[in-house]
């Protein structure tokens, strides 16, 4: 089953909980309070803006996307367990660790503040008079909705620029693949390629990351945006195996960063 395969990805807990969330509850029950626990350690860009002072956990919690910002998604705060798991994400290749961290809701390097949340696109709802078969089909379709993990990390000095550069360097060095691990699960990545171009903030990166899940391809989308001294990462996955680039989530988050 695809669900079992996705459990082996480096975004395990987030992907599965989001998929279940999309079918089990509505936006009125979504959690709008983002997790703000600190964690350890094809591009487009514009002129760099002054970094300014790093934001704290609390300040980032005030600017990360919430339910009101994404009416066509269900937004759910990351749990402390997910934050702890993210901190332990590893790679078999040191040069690829920034990519694994970006996919795992973890800050790259040492961040002064972090915040995390998750968003899943709302599935199309069946008509009130839909047949049981149609309702079952809609429920299965909901599992294919793209689930996006959003992480904000703020840095002192040039930390955000350095983290951004580390991911960019890893995107080139690790194009041929690596293995990412988290909480005892691992996923072999076979390819990292430029994704659909993204223009946002003071610099943006977009990658399509393909994994090998028990012989079946698992295509994920990764977007990274730097705004001043804050780095925003967006890691998208689908339980059906092919995620869409989370443009609406990226746009809403960049807008909140100002």
Secondary structure by P-SEA (a helix, b strand, c coil): caaaaaaaccaaaaaaaaaaaaccccccccccccccccccccccccccccccccccaaaaaaccccccccccbbbbcccaaaaaaaaacccccccaaaaaaaaccccccccccccccccccccccccccccaaaaaaaaaaaaacbbbbbbbbbbccaaaaaaaaaaaaaaaaaccbbbbbcccbbbbbcccccccccccccbbbbbbcccccccbbbbbbbbbbbcccbbbbbbbbbcccccccaaaaaaaaaaaac
